[in-house]
Amino acid sequence: MTDSNDWGFPKGRVARTLRSILDPALTDHEVEAIVVCLMAHLLIENRINDLLYRWLKRDAPAPNDPKLAPKADDALWNSIVKIDFAKKYSLVEPFFAAHFPAEASDPWKINDLRNDIFHGGAVRNAKFKGQPISDERTVEAIFLAAQFVSMQLDKFDELIDLPHAHAERWAKRLADLDEPLL
């Protein structure tokens, strides 16, 4: 068994080797902070993608041909994931902020941080809520903010589903009573 891959990089150390080639000035801590920022952003964006998908799918009319439903579902999902973060969150934020004002600004702050790091390359100057990401407490705050937003987005999704859940309950009750729905 060889200790390197096809390109000669040590196995298990490809990312570290490539990082040292791409930006040798980055410390391990800076790389870890960048990873946490990216993962926090992905956590929020994935929740927003899921929320938008379920929100739109709930009220979308079903295709006349049931065989087309999976294609429609896939097309909806693919359209949502292609939308940039700012546009997606701009759709959700007015409603989300009305119920969860404390968490509503954090997705923007995490997105700004991600943009600063990945588009501006300002790793050493990057800050979250005024604190440098070089501080361990700031990295923890980024992670916690993403988790809080994620949990509140899940609650918001439940709020969106509430009228549908009530309608299903009433439809079942009427069916149990052998009463027509309309």
Secondary structure, DSSP 8 states (H G I E B T S, - for coil): --SB-TTS-BTT-HHHHHHHHH-TT--HHHHHHHHHHHHHHHHHHHHHHHHHHHHHHHHS---SSGGGHHHHHHHHHHHHHHS-HHHHHHHHHHHHHHH-TTTTTHHHHHHHHHHHHHTT--TTT-EETTEETTSHHHHHHHHHHHHHHHHHHHHHHHHHHHHHHHHHHHHHHHHHTT----
